[in-house]
Amino acid sequence: MEVPAVKHEKLTGEEKAGESSQVVRERVQTARERQQQRFAGTSLTCNAEMTARNIKKYCSLDLEEQNFLRQAAVQMNLSARAYHRILKVARTIADLAGEPNIKTSHLAEALQYRPPAEV
């Protein structure tokens, strides 16, 4: 069994406290409201429900982000389904951050949430 190393800050009690539940709750509520506005007039209620067509409409990327995701897709051998899932998660991360556009940092975070590939 492999056990990850414990950070020095955690051992010494110097680790910074995270966001309070109230702050997180407010960010989530704001992100949900943003999604409701985005999908007004459609049958969608949240980013997770987007189809490939919806993803193309609501998850457009600038050139830098396109190149980043293309490179990650090749290196990680992502299927179309995985590629679309990354975009949906990145859209949600951007919503939580209050960003109207998906940025490279949102894509990178979404990629980190992928489970490790089986060998």
Secondary structure, 3 states (H helix, E strand, C coil): CCCCCCCHHHHHCCCCCCCCHHHHHHHHHHHHHHHHHHCCCCCCCCHHHCCHHHHHHHCCCCHHHHHHHHHHHHHHCCCHHHHHHHHHHHHHHHHHHCCCCCCHHHHHHHHHCCCCCCC
